[in-house]
Structure formats: C-alpha cells, structure tokens
C-alpha cells in the first residue's frame, strides 16, 4: 500500500508531466479568444435582460 503522501507526490509528478505535453495558445490567440468571450458574455447578458424585461412586463399585465 502507498501512503497518502506518496500518492500525492505521484499525482503531482504525473500532472507536471502532462502539462509539458500541452500546446499553449500564443499571446495573440489568447487576446482574441478573451475578447470573443467578453463579447459573447455581453450579448448573452443583453439577451437575458431583454427576455427578463418582456416576461416581467407580460406577467405584470396579466396580474
């Protein structure tokens, strides 16, 4: 049986080995991806806000 400390060190070593295999994005790709995510979050927030407003007004008229 392996001790919990031994398993922890084994896990960290294996995780480090896997991280060396990762292909990381370039700085330009990372910036473009970040702006895309920000834009999509803004669009989604506007959509949710409009839907919330419409549902609120509809329910207000019904009540």
N, C-alpha and C positions, 0 to 999 in steps of 0.2 A: 504494500500500500504506500502511496505517496502522501506526504504531509500536505496540508493546505498551502503552506509557504512554497513548497516545491511546485505544486500545480500552478500557483500564481506566477512564479518566475517562468515556468514553461509557457504559460499563456502569453505573458508579456513578450518573451523572445519570439514566439510564433507570430504574434501581431506585428512586431517590428519587421520580421522577415516579409510578411505580406505587404506592409506599407512600402517596402523597397520595390515591389513589383508594380505599384500603381503608376499610371501615366497621368500626371497632373496637367491641368489646363494652363495655357500661357496667361500672362497678365492681361493681354488684350481680350482673350476669350472670357476670362473671369469678369472683366469690367462689362463686356457686352451682355453676359449672362445675368449679371447683377441688375443692370438697367432693365433688361427684359422682365425679370421677376418683379421689380418695383413697378413697372408699367402695368403688368398683369394684376398685381395687387390693387392698384388704384382703380383699374377698370372693374374688377370684381367688387370692390367696395362701393363704387358708384352704382353698379347693378343691384347689389343687395340693398343699398339705401333707397333706390327708386322703387324696388319691389316692396320694401317695408312701408314706404310712404303710400303707395297705391293700396296695399292691403289695409293699412290703418285708416285711410280715408273711406274705403269701401265699407269696412266694419263700422266706422263712425256714422255713415249714412243709414246703415241697417239697424243700428241700435237706437 
